[in-house]
């Protein structure tokens, strides 16, 4: 158990290490969310353009 606590304390740098991991995770999740949202918008735009092009013919 003491080995786990020693690992989690990261030699006194736990705050910096774990906050870095947390911030990185938050940023990566935001990128995934933003990318999926942009993909959905792009697909919607492409679908609308295809419909407009089809209606003109």
C-alpha positions as YAML, in Angstrom:
chain: A
units: angstrom
residues:
- id: 1
  name: UNK
  ca: [0.00, 0.00, 0.00]
- id: 2
  name: UNK
  ca: [2.86, 2.38, 0.79]
- id: 3
  name: UNK
  ca: [4.28, 1.75, -2.70]
- id: 4
  name: UNK
  ca: [1.01, 2.93, -4.20]
- id: 5
  name: UNK
  ca: [0.98, 6.05, -2.04]
- id: 6
  name: UNK
  ca: [4.59, 6.73, -2.99]
- id: 7
  name: UNK
  ca: [3.71, 6.36, -6.66]
- id: 8
  name: UNK
  ca: [0.69, 8.65, -6.34]
- id: 9
  name: UNK
  ca: [2.71, 11.33, -4.55]
- id: 10
  name: UNK
  ca: [5.19, 11.36, -7.46]
- id: 11
  name: UNK
  ca: [8.11, 12.28, -5.25]
- id: 12
  name: UNK
  ca: [6.50, 15.50, -4.07]
- id: 13
  name: UNK
  ca: [5.46, 16.63, -7.56]
- id: 14
  name: UNK
  ca: [2.00, 15.03, -7.50]
- id: 15
  name: UNK
  ca: [0.09, 18.28, -7.93]
- id: 16
  name: UNK
  ca: [1.99, 19.20, -11.09]
- id: 17
  name: UNK
  ca: [1.97, 15.69, -12.53]
- id: 18
  name: UNK
  ca: [-1.71, 14.90, -11.91]
- id: 19
  name: UNK
  ca: [-2.90, 18.37, -12.93]
- id: 20
  name: UNK
  ca: [-0.96, 17.95, -16.19]
- id: 21
  name: UNK
  ca: [-2.64, 14.60, -16.80]
- id: 22
  name: UNK
  ca: [-6.03, 16.12, -16.02]
- id: 23
  name: UNK
  ca: [-5.53, 19.14, -18.25]
- id: 24
  name: UNK
  ca: [-4.31, 16.95, -21.10]
- id: 25
  name: UNK
  ca: [-7.36, 14.71, -20.77]
- id: 26
  name: UNK
  ca: [-9.72, 17.69, -20.78]
- id: 27
  name: UNK
  ca: [-8.04, 19.16, -23.88]
- id: 28
  name: UNK
  ca: [-8.13, 15.85, -25.74]
- id: 29
  name: UNK
  ca: [-11.82, 15.35, -24.92]
- id: 30
  name: UNK
  ca: [-12.55, 18.90, -26.10]
- id: 31
  name: UNK
  ca: [-10.75, 18.22, -29.39]
- id: 32
  name: UNK
  ca: [-12.74, 15.01, -29.92]
- id: 33
  name: UNK
  ca: [-16.01, 16.81, -29.12]
- id: 34
  name: UNK
  ca: [-15.18, 19.79, -31.37]
- id: 35
  name: UNK
  ca: [-14.05, 17.52, -34.23]
- id: 36
  name: UNK
  ca: [-17.21, 15.41, -34.11]
- id: 37
  name: UNK
  ca: [-19.32, 18.56, -34.07]
- id: 38
  name: UNK
  ca: [-17.45, 19.98, -37.06]
- id: 39
  name: UNK
  ca: [-17.84, 16.69, -38.93]
- id: 40
  name: UNK
  ca: [-21.58, 16.74, -38.32]
- id: 41
  name: UNK
  ca: [-21.81, 20.32, -39.59]
- id: 42
  name: UNK
  ca: [-19.73, 19.50, -42.66]
- id: 43
  name: UNK
  ca: [-21.90, 16.50, -43.49]
- id: 44
  name: UNK
  ca: [-25.04, 18.61, -43.10]
- id: 45
  name: UNK
  ca: [-23.64, 21.29, -45.41]
- id: 46
  name: UNK
  ca: [-22.62, 18.71, -48.01]
- id: 47
  name: UNK
  ca: [-26.07, 17.11, -47.86]
- id: 48
  name: UNK
  ca: [-27.78, 20.49, -48.33]
- id: 49
  name: UNK
  ca: [-25.52, 21.37, -51.26]
- id: 50
  name: UNK
  ca: [-26.24, 17.99, -52.87]
- id: 51
  name: UNK
  ca: [-29.98, 18.58, -52.50]
- id: 52
  name: UNK
  ca: [-29.71, 22.07, -54.00]
- id: 53
  name: UNK
  ca: [-27.67, 20.74, -56.91]
- id: 54
  name: UNK
  ca: [-30.15, 17.92, -57.45]
- id: 55
  name: UNK
  ca: [-33.13, 20.34, -57.41]
- id: 56
  name: UNK
  ca: [-31.50, 22.58, -60.04]
- id: 57
  name: UNK
  ca: [-31.27, 19.75, -62.54]
...
